[in-house]
Amino acid sequence: MGNPKFATGIKNTIIQFFEQVLKNAFPDFSDLDLKLIKIRNLADYILADIVAEHILAGVEIKINEKVKTVHYKDLVADKNIAFFIDNKETFFDGLPEDKVEYFCDMLIKDESEGGYSKQEKDAIWKYGDIIIKLCEKYKKTP
């Protein structure tokens, strides 16, 4: 079990990230407030230890019949939008498909095409980076 200070940081950062993504990506999503309340309540029950383990362990993917572990830290550092888009069912499970498609389109498009600005995309990657760093500190600090 890691340091409670980092556990609180992980929880609060994840909540803040989802609140921002949901508010910005789905401004007219009628169940938004309900989803945010569910996320906050769920975060109170999720153990930071489980979140940290999952995020630091990475995800296994199959490439040319070989299973490979891909680490979120590398994906975030490389700003690998394609990986997250290709695996959107995992990352956006439970959200309406049309809203997920809209969000993914906004990530792929340039700002000149109506997509997210560079600043907005950078903010998404920054949240990912912060969450990963908090998880690393949580696991290293007694």
N, C-alpha and C positions, 0 to 999 in steps of 0.2 A: 504494500500500500504506500503510495507516495504522499507528498506534502499536501495537507488540506488547502493551503493557500493556492496551489496550482490546480487542485481539483475544482475549486470555486472559479478560478480563471478560465478553465476549460469550459465549464458549464455556461458561464456568463457569455463567453465569446461565441460559443455555438448558438446560443439563444439569440444574441445580437445579430449574428450572421444570417440566421434564418429569418428573423424579423425584417432585416433590410432586403434580403432577396425576395421574400414574399411580397413586401410592400411595393418594391420597385418593379418586380417582374409581373405581378398580378394585381395592379391597382384596382381593378373592378371585380375582383374575386369576392363574391358575396359571403363566403364562409371564412374570409381571411381572419377576422378577429377570433373566431372559434378555433381555427388551426393554430394561431399564435398562442392561445390559452393552452391548447393541448401540448404544444411544443414546450412551453414553460413548465407545465405539470409533469410531462414526461422527463424533462431534464432533472427535475428534483429526485426522480427515482433511478435515473441512469447513473451507474457508478463510473466515476472518472477513470477508474482502473480499467474497466471494460472498454471505454472509448479510447483510451490511450493505447491499449493493447491492439485494438483493431486498426487504428490509424497508423501506428508504428509498424505493424506486421505487414501492411500492404495488402494487395489483392492478387489472387492467382488468376492468370489468363492463359488461354491456349493459343499458341502461335505455331503454325505448321506442325500440328500434332504433338508439340512439346508444351508442357506446363511451365510457366515462368512466373515468378513473383515480381510484381511491379510495386514500387514503394510510392506512396502518396507524396512524400517529400520530393522525390525526383519529378513527379508529374507537375507538382505546383511550381517547383523551381524552373521547369521547362515551359511553364504556362501552356500545358498540353490540353487545349480545349477539345481536340478530337477524341481523346480517350474518354473524357467525361461525357461527351455527346454520345459516343458509341455505347456507353454503359449507363445511359440515363435512367434505365429502369431500376438500377441499383440505387442511384443517388437521389432520385425523385419519386421513389415508391410511395404510392398513396395520394399523390396529387393528380388533378385532372390532366389527362393526356394532352388536350388542346393547349392548356396553360404551359405545360412542360415544353411542348413544341415551340410555343411562342418564345419562351425564355431561351431555349437553345438557338432559335433563329436569331434572337437579339445578340447572342454571344458570337455567332458566326459572322454576322453582317458587320461591315464597317459602319462607322457613324454616318458617313455620307449616304449610306443605303438605309438609314433609319435604325441601325443597330446601336448597341451600347457604345458610349464614348470610351476612349482609351482610359480615362480616369475611372470610369465605372468598372471596366474590366480589371484594371489594376487593383481596385478596392476588393474585388472578389478574390483575386490571388493573394492579396495581403491578408485577408481573413484566413485563408487556407494556411498561409505561412505562420501566422500567429497561433492558430490551433495546433499545428504540428510542433512548434517550439514549446508551447505550454505542455503538450503531451510528453515531450522529451525531458523537460525539466521535472515534470511530475514523476516520471519513472526513475529519474536519477536522484531525486531528493527524498530522503527519509522523512 
